[in-house]
Amino acid sequence: MENDSDSGYWAANVRLLSILLVIWAVVSFGMGIILRPMLMDIKVGGVDLGFWMAQNGSIYVFLILIFVYAVMMNGLDRQYNVDEE
């Protein structure tokens, strides 16, 4: 049986994951595929922004999201007193 602290912790974890996954989807699929025709006039490194986001930008954003998740989860662990330290 779960207590309120456990359910609050997992609700916050799922909320964080949902937000980060939406950001990843918008950057990867939105800017790289769906919005590419609108981003063709913006040049980054000699190519249009949509192509750059599909090839490089989405990878950079994904790596940033991994670090953001780690930092946010460390804070969440401390908040709910489940940290490993």
QUITATA-V594825 format. One record per backbone hydrogen bond with DSSP energy under -1.0 kcal/mol. NH is the residue of the N-H (numbers start at 0). CO is the residue of the C=O. If there is no record, write none. Layout:
BEGIN
nh->NH co->CO
nh->NH co->CO
END
This chain:
BEGIN
nh->6 co->2
nh->7 co->3
nh->8 co->4
nh->9 co->5
nh->10 co->6
nh->11 co->7
nh->12 co->8
nh->13 co->9
nh->14 co->10
nh->15 co->11
nh->16 co->12
nh->17 co->13
nh->18 co->14
nh->19 co->15
nh->20 co->16
nh->21 co->17
nh->22 co->18
nh->23 co->19
nh->24 co->20
nh->25 co->21
nh->26 co->22
nh->27 co->23
nh->28 co->24
nh->29 co->24
nh->30 co->25
nh->32 co->28
nh->33 co->28
nh->34 co->29
nh->38 co->34
nh->43 co->46
nh->46 co->43
nh->48 co->38
nh->48 co->41
nh->51 co->47
nh->52 co->48
nh->53 co->49
nh->54 co->50
nh->55 co->51
nh->56 co->51
nh->57 co->52
nh->59 co->55
nh->60 co->56
nh->61 co->57
nh->62 co->58
nh->63 co->59
nh->64 co->60
nh->65 co->61
nh->66 co->62
nh->67 co->63
nh->68 co->64
nh->69 co->65
nh->70 co->66
nh->71 co->67
nh->72 co->68
nh->73 co->69
nh->74 co->70
nh->75 co->71
nh->76 co->72
nh->77 co->73
nh->78 co->74
nh->79 co->75
nh->81 co->76
END
